[in-house]
């Protein structure tokens, strides 16, 4: 079994293209075994499975689900975590702000995530105290969060999902935790915003009363269930872009009693001081597929941009030597990305904190942008690169 101390270490299969079960089946049969052979040839390998809504619907059929189970057994794989963030296509088309849709204000997100939880409960290996995790969108895209009653609907649907997880646990004995993933320019962007949202809306007395009415649990059991089934996916790339303090952000979550069911190991682009040559280089990351949010820091002042072209246009107009952090997932073994730097040191700091006191039971490398990175940064086979990322993390977790 691939572990790092008490935690399970894997990578997210959202790096592979596939939204239907046949497409997912193809990379599970081809690419994932190649990663396993390079990284953990003699161990059972845990998979961080990404399932779009189409594949999730396909797997409701008994024959498809049995096919998945057979495939996992044949390749000595198992599933302990699912990425339920992207609902639809994630490669080869414009994704950008559509990745947050449907958000938690819409019932489709609830139905989809309930189905993921049901699947994961059936896929989890029979091990004592094993909790499955599902990462998901941080409520909604920030520009949409001010719509009338949006937060109300988001909270209602999250609590309805928590009730589903309670009933699933009662029925199957399997525990699943939903992990909301803060991201730049989203409703939940910083760790402080996220902790406040949990304290105000998800762990409140009113939330406990709602869960009691939905499940029949008593007050104490409902409060415990909310903290057991709802938590945070700490994406290290996102936190680095936000200039989070590594130790302080982890301490804030712990102080609020917010679990971290999943820690996504990832790195962003970093420009210590913007200049014309670096601006020209950064245009190479404008792939037209993903949002590349930018946070600029000058002293104690922060300026945020929704996407890289907006930030670069502002620089061309106004100049300035600010430090930039760019939301673009780059391989974690890279300290430099061409003439730019990366936030690898922030990731190393998070891993050191995890070594000192475990942050999460699930560690997942996530570099889904591989296919759109500048060619100079992806000069090897993707499965070899994934194995290198896993080994880089394992080495630091063993330090």
C-alpha positions as CSV (number, residue, x, y, z in Angstrom):
1,X,0.0,0.0,0.0
2,X,1.4,3.4,-1.0
3,X,1.6,5.4,2.2
4,X,3.7,8.3,3.6
5,X,3.7,7.7,7.4
6,X,0.1,7.4,8.4
7,X,-1.2,9.1,5.3
8,X,-2.1,7.6,1.9
9,X,-0.2,9.1,-1.1
10,X,-1.5,9.1,-4.6
11,X,-2.1,11.4,-7.6
12,X,-5.3,12.7,-9.1
13,X,-6.4,11.1,-12.4
14,X,-7.8,14.5,-13.6
15,X,-4.5,14.7,-15.4
16,X,-5.9,12.1,-17.9
17,X,-8.6,13.0,-20.4
18,X,-12.0,11.2,-19.9
19,X,-15.6,12.1,-19.0
20,X,-17.4,8.9,-19.8
21,X,-16.8,5.5,-18.2
22,X,-15.3,4.0,-21.4
23,X,-12.8,6.9,-21.4
24,X,-12.0,6.6,-17.7
25,X,-11.7,2.8,-18.2
26,X,-9.1,3.3,-20.9
27,X,-6.7,5.4,-18.7
28,X,-7.2,3.1,-15.7
29,X,-6.2,0.2,-17.9
30,X,-3.3,2.0,-19.6
31,X,-1.9,5.0,-17.8
32,X,-2.5,4.3,-14.1
33,X,-0.7,0.9,-14.2
34,X,2.3,2.6,-15.8
35,X,2.5,5.1,-13.0
36,X,2.2,2.3,-10.5
37,X,4.9,0.3,-12.2
38,X,7.3,3.3,-12.0
39,X,6.4,4.4,-8.5
40,X,5.1,1.4,-6.5
41,X,5.6,-1.8,-8.5
42,X,5.3,-4.1,-5.5
43,X,2.5,-2.3,-3.5
44,X,-1.2,-2.0,-3.8
45,X,-1.7,1.4,-5.3
46,X,-4.4,3.8,-4.1
47,X,-6.1,5.8,-6.9
48,X,-7.2,9.4,-6.6
49,X,-10.1,9.0,-9.1
50,X,-11.7,11.8,-11.0
51,X,-15.2,11.1,-12.2
52,X,-17.2,13.5,-14.2
53,X,-21.0,13.4,-14.0
54,X,-21.2,11.4,-17.3
55,X,-18.9,8.7,-15.9
56,X,-20.7,8.7,-12.6
57,X,-24.0,8.1,-14.3
58,X,-22.5,5.4,-16.4
59,X,-21.3,3.6,-13.3
60,X,-24.8,3.4,-11.9
61,X,-25.2,0.4,-14.2
62,X,-24.3,-2.9,-12.5
63,X,-22.2,-4.1,-15.4
64,X,-20.1,-1.0,-15.6
65,X,-19.5,-1.0,-11.8
66,X,-18.5,-4.6,-11.9
67,X,-16.1,-3.8,-14.8
68,X,-14.5,-1.1,-12.7
69,X,-14.0,-3.4,-9.7
70,X,-12.5,-6.1,-11.9
71,X,-10.2,-3.6,-13.5
72,X,-9.0,-2.4,-10.1
73,X,-8.4,-5.9,-8.9
74,X,-6.5,-6.9,-12.0
75,X,-4.1,-4.0,-11.7
76,X,-3.7,-4.2,-7.9
77,X,-5.4,-0.8,-7.4
78,X,-8.0,0.6,-5.0
79,X,-9.9,3.9,-4.6
80,X,-9.9,5.9,-1.4
81,X,-10.5,9.4,-2.7
82,X,-12.5,11.0,-5.5
83,X,-12.1,14.4,-7.2
84,X,-15.7,15.7,-7.5
85,X,-14.8,19.3,-8.4
86,X,-15.1,19.3,-12.3
87,X,-18.6,18.2,-13.2
88,X,-18.1,18.1,-17.0
89,X,-15.3,18.2,-19.6
90,X,-11.9,19.1,-18.2
91,X,-9.5,18.8,-21.1
92,X,-9.4,19.9,-24.7
93,X,-12.1,22.6,-24.4
94,X,-12.5,25.9,-22.7
95,X,-13.0,25.2,-19.0
96,X,-12.2,28.4,-17.2
97,X,-15.1,29.6,-14.9
98,X,-17.3,26.8,-16.2
99,X,-15.4,24.4,-13.9
100,X,-17.5,25.7,-11.0
101,X,-20.8,24.9,-12.6
102,X,-23.1,23.6,-11.5
103,X,-22.2,25.1,-8.2
104,X,-23.5,24.2,-4.7
105,X,-26.4,26.6,-5.2
106,X,-27.9,24.2,-7.7
107,X,-29.5,20.8,-7.0
108,X,-27.5,19.1,-9.8
109,X,-24.3,19.5,-7.8
110,X,-26.0,17.8,-4.8
111,X,-27.3,14.9,-6.9
112,X,-23.9,14.4,-8.5
113,X,-22.0,14.4,-5.2
114,X,-24.4,12.1,-3.6
115,X,-23.8,9.6,-6.4
116,X,-20.1,10.0,-6.0
117,X,-20.4,9.2,-2.3
118,X,-22.5,6.1,-3.0
119,X,-19.9,4.9,-5.4
120,X,-17.0,5.6,-3.1
121,X,-18.7,3.7,-0.2
122,X,-18.9,0.6,-2.4
123,X,-15.2,1.0,-3.6
124,X,-13.5,1.6,-0.3
125,X,-11.5,-1.4,0.9
126,X,-12.7,-3.0,4.1
127,X,-10.2,-1.5,6.5
128,X,-10.9,-0.3,10.1
129,X,-11.3,3.5,10.5
130,X,-10.8,4.2,6.7
131,X,-12.5,7.4,5.7
132,X,-13.1,8.1,2.0
133,X,-12.8,11.7,0.8
134,X,-14.4,13.7,-2.0
135,X,-13.1,17.1,-3.0
136,X,-15.5,19.7,-4.4
137,X,-16.0,23.3,-5.5
138,X,-15.7,26.0,-2.8
139,X,-19.4,26.9,-2.9
140,X,-19.4,28.9,-6.2
141,X,-17.4,31.3,-8.4
142,X,-17.0,34.6,-6.4
143,X,-18.8,36.8,-9.0
144,X,-21.9,34.6,-8.5
145,X,-21.8,34.5,-4.7
146,X,-23.7,37.8,-4.4
147,X,-26.8,36.5,-6.3
148,X,-30.0,36.6,-4.1
149,X,-30.1,33.7,-1.7
150,X,-27.0,32.0,-3.2
151,X,-25.3,31.4,0.1
152,X,-28.6,30.2,1.6
153,X,-29.0,27.6,-1.2
154,X,-25.3,26.5,-0.9
155,X,-25.6,25.9,2.8
156,X,-28.9,24.1,2.3
157,X,-27.4,21.7,-0.3
158,X,-24.2,21.1,1.7
159,X,-26.3,20.2,4.8
160,X,-28.5,17.9,2.6
161,X,-25.3,16.2,1.4
162,X,-24.1,15.8,5.0
163,X,-27.4,14.1,5.8
164,X,-26.9,11.8,2.9
165,X,-23.5,10.9,4.2
166,X,-24.9,10.2,7.7
167,X,-27.5,7.9,6.2
168,X,-24.9,6.2,4.0
169,X,-22.7,5.6,7.1
170,X,-25.7,4.1,9.0
171,X,-26.5,1.9,6.1
172,X,-23.1,0.7,5.0
173,X,-20.7,1.4,7.9
174,X,-18.5,3.4,5.5
175,X,-17.6,7.0,6.4
176,X,-17.2,9.6,3.6
177,X,-16.0,13.2,4.1
178,X,-16.8,16.0,1.7
179,X,-13.8,18.4,1.3
180,X,-14.5,22.0,0.0
181,X,-11.5,23.3,-1.9
182,X,-10.7,27.0,-1.5
183,X,-9.5,28.6,-4.7
184,X,-8.6,32.1,-5.9
185,X,-11.6,34.2,-7.1
186,X,-14.1,31.8,-5.5
187,X,-16.6,32.2,-2.7
188,X,-14.2,30.5,-0.4
189,X,-10.8,31.9,-1.4
190,X,-8.6,32.2,1.6
191,X,-8.3,29.9,4.6
192,X,-9.7,32.7,6.9
193,X,-12.8,33.1,4.7
194,X,-13.2,29.3,4.6
195,X,-12.9,28.9,8.4
196,X,-15.3,31.7,9.0
197,X,-17.8,30.1,6.5
198,X,-17.6,26.8,8.4
199,X,-18.0,28.5,11.8
200,X,-20.9,30.7,10.7
201,X,-22.9,28.3,8.4
202,X,-21.8,24.7,8.6
203,X,-20.9,24.2,12.3
204,X,-23.5,26.6,13.7
205,X,-26.3,25.7,16.1
206,X,-28.7,26.3,13.2
207,X,-26.8,23.8,11.0
208,X,-27.0,21.2,13.8
209,X,-30.7,21.7,14.1
210,X,-31.1,21.3,10.3
211,X,-29.1,18.1,10.3
212,X,-31.2,16.8,13.3
213,X,-34.4,17.4,11.4
214,X,-33.0,15.6,8.3
215,X,-31.5,12.6,10.0
216,X,-33.2,12.2,13.4
217,X,-29.9,12.5,15.2
218,X,-29.6,14.1,18.6
219,X,-27.9,17.5,19.1
220,X,-24.5,16.1,20.1
221,X,-24.5,13.4,17.4
222,X,-25.5,16.0,14.8
223,X,-22.7,18.3,15.8
224,X,-20.2,15.5,15.6
225,X,-21.6,14.4,12.2
226,X,-21.1,17.8,10.7
227,X,-17.4,17.9,11.7
228,X,-17.0,14.2,10.6
229,X,-18.5,14.7,7.1
230,X,-17.7,18.3,6.1
231,X,-14.1,19.6,5.9
232,X,-11.6,21.3,3.7
233,X,-9.4,20.1,0.8
234,X,-6.2,22.1,1.3
235,X,-4.8,22.7,-2.2
236,X,-1.2,23.8,-1.7
237,X,-1.0,25.6,-5.1
238,X,-4.1,27.6,-4.3
239,X,-2.9,28.5,-0.8
240,X,0.5,29.6,-2.3
241,X,-1.2,31.8,-4.8
242,X,-3.0,33.5,-2.0
243,X,0.2,34.1,-0.1
244,X,-1.1,32.1,2.8
245,X,1.2,31.6,5.8
246,X,1.7,27.8,5.8
247,X,1.8,27.2,9.6
248,X,-0.8,29.9,10.3
249,X,-3.3,28.6,7.8
250,X,-3.1,25.0,9.1
251,X,-3.3,26.3,12.7
252,X,-6.5,28.3,11.8
253,X,-8.2,25.2,10.5
254,X,-7.2,23.2,13.6
255,X,-8.3,25.9,16.0
256,X,-11.8,25.9,14.3
257,X,-12.0,22.1,14.5
258,X,-12.2,21.8,10.7
259,X,-10.9,18.5,9.3
260,X,-8.7,18.3,6.2
261,X,-9.8,15.1,4.6
262,X,-7.5,15.7,1.6
263,X,-4.3,17.6,1.1
264,X,-3.6,18.3,-2.6
265,X,0.2,18.5,-3.2
266,X,0.7,21.1,-6.0
267,X,2.8,24.0,-6.9
268,X,2.1,27.3,-8.7
269,X,4.1,29.8,-10.8
270,X,6.0,32.5,-8.8
271,X,7.6,35.6,-10.1
272,X,9.6,37.3,-7.3
273,X,9.7,40.6,-9.2
274,X,7.9,41.2,-12.4
275,X,9.8,42.5,-15.4
276,X,9.4,42.7,-19.2
277,X,11.2,39.5,-20.0
278,X,9.1,37.6,-17.4
279,X,5.9,39.1,-18.6
280,X,6.7,37.8,-22.1
281,X,7.5,34.4,-20.7
282,X,4.2,34.2,-18.8
283,X,2.2,34.6,-22.0
284,X,3.2,31.0,-22.8
285,X,0.9,29.9,-20.0
286,X,-2.2,31.5,-21.4
287,X,-3.6,28.2,-22.7
288,X,-7.2,29.2,-23.3
289,X,-8.4,26.2,-21.4
290,X,-8.0,27.0,-17.6
291,X,-8.4,30.1,-15.5
292,X,-5.0,31.3,-14.3
293,X,-5.9,33.6,-11.5
294,X,-3.1,36.0,-10.4
295,X,-2.4,37.6,-7.0
296,X,0.2,40.4,-7.0
297,X,1.8,41.6,-3.8
298,X,3.6,44.9,-3.3
299,X,4.5,45.3,0.4
300,X,1.2,44.8,2.3
301,X,-1.0,45.5,-0.8
302,X,-2.6,42.7,-2.8
303,X,-4.2,43.0,-6.2
304,X,-6.2,40.1,-7.7
305,X,-6.9,39.3,-11.3
306,X,-9.4,36.8,-12.6
307,X,-7.1,35.5,-15.4
308,X,-3.5,35.8,-16.6
309,X,-4.2,38.0,-19.7
310,X,-5.9,40.6,-17.5
311,X,-2.9,40.7,-15.2
312,X,-0.4,41.0,-18.1
313,X,-2.5,43.7,-19.8
314,X,-2.5,45.7,-16.5
315,X,1.3,45.3,-16.3
316,X,1.8,46.4,-19.9
317,X,-0.3,49.5,-19.1
318,X,1.0,50.4,-15.6
319,X,4.3,48.5,-15.1
320,X,5.3,47.7,-11.6
321,X,7.8,45.3,-9.9
322,X,5.3,43.4,-7.7
323,X,5.7,39.7,-6.8
324,X,3.3,37.6,-8.7
325,X,1.7,34.2,-7.9
326,X,-0.1,32.6,-10.8
327,X,-2.7,29.8,-10.5
328,X,-1.1,27.3,-12.9
329,X,-0.3,23.8,-11.5
330,X,3.3,23.0,-12.4
331,X,5.1,19.7,-11.7
332,X,6.1,19.7,-8.0
333,X,9.6,18.6,-8.7
334,X,10.3,21.9,-10.6
335,X,11.9,24.7,-8.6
336,X,11.9,26.8,-11.7
337,X,9.5,27.0,-14.7
338,X,11.7,28.4,-17.4
339,X,12.8,31.8,-16.3
340,X,10.0,32.0,-13.7
341,X,10.2,30.3,-10.3
342,X,7.6,28.1,-8.6
343,X,6.1,27.8,-5.2
344,X,7.8,24.6,-4.5
345,X,9.3,26.0,-1.2
346,X,5.8,26.5,0.1
347,X,4.9,22.9,-0.7
348,X,8.1,21.7,1.0
349,X,7.1,23.8,4.1
350,X,3.6,22.2,4.1
351,X,5.1,18.7,3.8
352,X,7.5,19.5,6.7
353,X,4.5,20.6,8.8
354,X,2.7,17.4,7.9
355,X,5.7,15.4,9.0
356,X,5.7,17.2,12.4
357,X,2.0,16.8,12.9
358,X,-0.2,15.1,10.2
359,X,-2.5,17.5,8.4
360,X,-4.5,15.0,6.4
361,X,-4.9,11.3,5.9
362,X,-5.0,11.7,2.1
363,X,-2.2,13.2,0.1
364,X,-2.9,13.7,-3.6
365,X,-0.5,15.1,-6.2
366,X,-2.5,17.2,-8.6
367,X,-0.9,18.6,-11.8
368,X,-3.8,18.5,-14.3
369,X,-2.3,21.2,-16.6
370,X,0.4,18.9,-18.0
371,X,-0.9,18.8,-21.5
372,X,-1.1,22.6,-21.8
373,X,2.2,23.5,-20.2
374,X,4.9,25.1,-22.4
375,X,6.7,22.3,-24.3
376,X,10.0,23.0,-22.5
377,X,8.3,22.0,-19.2
378,X,6.9,18.7,-20.4
379,X,9.7,16.9,-22.3
380,X,9.0,13.5,-20.9
381,X,6.1,11.0,-20.8
382,X,3.3,12.1,-18.5
383,X,3.3,8.9,-16.6
384,X,7.0,9.2,-15.9
385,X,6.5,12.8,-14.7
386,X,3.7,11.7,-12.4
387,X,5.9,9.0,-10.9
388,X,8.7,11.7,-10.4
389,X,6.2,13.9,-8.6
390,X,5.1,11.1,-6.3
391,X,8.7,10.2,-5.6
392,X,9.6,13.8,-4.9
393,X,6.8,14.1,-2.3
394,X,7.6,10.7,-0.8
395,X,11.3,11.6,-0.3
396,X,10.3,14.8,1.6
397,X,7.7,13.0,3.6
398,X,10.3,10.4,4.6
399,X,12.8,13.1,5.8
